[in-house]
């Protein structure tokens, strides 16, 4: 009998080859690869004070060009939590607020030089994990993984649209 293997989904239990680990558990465990690499990269670059979810916002804004509001919505946090996250990023010098040129009630958020540097550390960590993943699976498997994750995002979007369309009750 082969020795028990340790996987991301079951660190202390022997793997039963007949039992399938659920996709939600795998997604949660796999996400940890990126989270650990990003935290380590930020700490090494003297950005250990980036708050939880801050790397996602900074990386998305700077590396992907995504609007901060869209990133916050993707996080699915309360308005209070979103406001606290943005306030913390501003106070710690990662973002700056400026008046919206066309609507006084709105504010623009831009990454500061410090925020852009932290986003570079995020990008470096993500790239390292992406490269290691590409070394461990075939290009076809990587394409299938991406396609499956995109399909899951599409399902989430559909379910969220349905929930918004349903009357509160």
Number of C-alpha atoms within 10 A of each C-alpha: 3 4 7 12 13 12 13 14 17 14 10 11 11 12 17 10 9 6 7 8 13 9 10 9 13 15 13 12 15 13 11 13 15 18 18 13 19 24 20 17 21 23 15 11 14 12 21 13 13 21 15 11 16 20 23 19 27 30 25 19 22 21 14 11 10 14 15 20 14 12 18 21 12 11 13 10 13 11 11 9 12 18 13 13 20 22 16 17 23 18 11 16 15 24 22 18 15 11 12 12 9 8 8 8 7 12 14 14 18 19 23 18 12 14 27 19 19 28 27 19 25 26 20 16 22 19 14 14 16 14 11 11 12 13 11 10 12 11 11 9 12 16 12 12 13 12 12 12 13 12 12 12 12 12 12 12 12 12 12 11 11 11 11 10 9 8 7 6 3
